[in-house]
Amino acid sequence: MADPITIGAAVGWGVTAVGWLASPIIPRLLNKGFALLNLNAPEKLKSLDTQVLQLQRVMEIVDESTYRVRLEPLLDKLKSALYEAEDILDSVEYQSLKEKIQHGNSDASMPPRKRDFLRKFLPCAMPSSPLKDEESGMSKSQLEKSLKMIESSISDACKVLERLNLSSVNTDNGRRAVAANSSSSVTTAGPPPRVIGRDQDRDMIIAMLHEKEDQYQANTISGTGTCYSVIGIHGIAGSGKSTLAQCVYDHEKKYKQEKMEGHFDILMWIHVSQKFDVDSIFRDMFEGATGKERPKLSSRNALKEKTGGETPWKADFVVSINLAIRNSEDREELQKLISPLHVGKAGSKILVTSRIEAALVTLGAVKERCIPISELDDKVFLEMFKHYALRDSRAGDNDQRILEMIAEDIAKKLKRSPLAARTVGSRLRETQSVEFWRSQKDQDLLNSTMGALWWSYQYLDEHIRRCFAYCSIFPRGHRLKSAELVKLWVAEGFIKISKPEEEMEDVAKNYFDELLLASFLQLGGKEKFFHYGSERFVDYFTIHDLLCDLAEEVAGRDCFRIEKGSTGEVPQDVRYLYVGTCNIEMLTEKIPRLQNLHTLIIADNIRVKSTELGAFVSMFTLLMGLYKLRVLRLRVVGNVFSTFTFPDSIGQLKHLRYFAFSVAGVTKLILPDAFTKLYHMRVLDFGSCLNLEFSGDMINLINLRLVISSGYGYGFSER
């Protein structure tokens, strides 16, 4: 099986281009913009839509063309114009909300349940007088200039494409039609979990896990005996390594729950990404071994201190490590990962999956315990493909027979890739039509795993594609939560409402379910958290490594993340930024320069010492200059604040919809009157804060849906 990781050969630069051209931004912004300018929107859109369709169809094959150099700047120009128009229209909406509030309509239009809560539980001041800030809506001349730039960019790109002599390219509308109807059968669950064709591999690995102490434990990194031995599974991306390891892990978990003889005391599942953070891995180990919430750890000694001087796994254990790295050059860092595990009971095991065998050897596996993932034979692979494509079939008997014959042809093209079988099969299941299946079975994209993933991506609804691309800001292996993604997607304006009675959060949840059903998201497990002192669990989801590749290609420079070991400069035109590790210089000098940011998520704890209080206040004030932010999320640790008053400049973030500012529970937070000018605000999250004080009238926040705080916790519904 050829290595499918060569994304450039499979889809290339065209993925980013087509992903943007198919974005819902174009028709939505143009329609709204033309209407505001009193122009003939339907006629203009009809003309532009024809050009956009042509661009979408041919952009995929431009990658190898000499015209790519000409088209890439044009695409950048188009994207810049689209974002500018989006910001302008959002400002127009802001101005409309402001006028509504000034005329005293906000209180009357607010649902009674929400209005009563704000008045009763939040310490609001008396209704404020009409706002005195300057006009913040954009002028029509600015809007007209931006829309002309969009038209010009599309027209210029089409002129270049005319020279490619591609007039015969089929401008197939079938994909668009299918995508538009694809959500009709969306359910709230992904494909049912089933492991096909791995029984022999599973039983062999389970037998190895339960072998008594043997000669393999003497073969270690340091050359001395250890309490554990390492078993490794290696193979190319998308070949089913993690699925097999998960199957083994679930078997051992059931074994432990039923307290069967020979069960292991501790089970842990750990994901190690390409740019892994040892601190995060140690936290995962602590949580897996103790069942307690993950603390901040930076070394093996810190891990030992957190457990009272005793390492938590003074017992026999199985640790399953999903090693999603593509080389084993950093030998020292890899070895550091398992350093806390040297003190368990004899007979413990570590099960590792990796693309490369050398990484398994680095972690201590001997050649005899490095198991290549077996390739599925044609019969078993066809069974797997049919499981995803034809389960719960709704076709008649005759169509069913034809679909099964076509399924054989498609399965042969997928080169026995389990990931391709799952994603392509899940998508075909949504349209169990003989005509559609026949039209797709000869698609060249299906000849490689990455091509198959791109094919599946094309059949997602255009709004859902933007949501999927947005997920690329998170680190690989990140535990995604449904509720969190819904809040982010809504805040960024990715959600399309087709009926007045629909709520954006409900539609966003449907988008999430569609991604799950199409296997672009997969259930990872349950994560423990504490709510008002009680222990609870929430499902978390992950994205396969190859699908992460696809999301990053589609997102292009729009999404970026800063992780430990990151090199290179952050693109100045980045829109969505995730900061996994940071320092004062980054927060005060680099990030404030990114004036186009729509999302800023600072995941790393901002540690503030008593001597750095002034520096933090200055840093936060600098962030208030990022006027285009829709999402701002950060966490401050350290008990240096008894009171923190947000600066008046926070009122400048007129696009802000989701604001999360987590501090210690003892800190009092004071929100100034300027905060009540954030009319677009939907979600406020103050974490553990027990003491909130509002200086202005919160009734002005007419779009507010959710307030999260240890002192308060309330959601609003428009129903």
Protein Blocks (a to p, Z undefined) as FASTA:
>chain_A
ZZfklmmlmnommlmmmmmmmpmklmmmmmmmmmmnopafklmmmmmmmmmmmmmmmmmm
mmmpmklmmmmmmmmmmmmmmmmmmmmmmmmmmmmmmmmmmnopmmmmpcfklmmmmmmm
pccdddddddfbdcfbdcfklmmmmmmmmmmmmmmmmmmmmmnopmlpccdfklmmmmmm
mmmmccfbdcddddehilmmmmmmmmmmmpccdfklmpcfkopacfbdcddddddehilm
mmmmmmmmmmmmmmmmnopghiafbdcdddddfbdcfklmmmmmmmmmnopacdddfbfk
lmmmmnnopafklccdddddddfbfbfklmmlmmmmmmmmmmccehiacddddfbfklmm
mnopafklmccdddddfklmmmmmmmmmmgoiabdfklmmmmmmmmmmmmmmnnopaklm
mmmmmmmmmmccfklmmmmmmpmklmpmklmmmmmmmmpcfklmmmmmmmmmpcghiacd
fklmmmmmmmnopaccfbfkbcfklmmmmmmmmmmmnopaccfbdcdddeehiacddddd
dddfklmmmmmmmnmmmbccddehiacjddfkbfbdcdfbdcfklmmmmmmmmmmbfbdc
dfbccdddfklmmmmmmmmmmmmmmmmbmbdcdddedjfbfbdcddfklmmmmmbmbdcd
dddfklccdddfklmmmmmbmbdcehjafbdcdfbdfklmmmbfbdcdfkbccdddfZZ
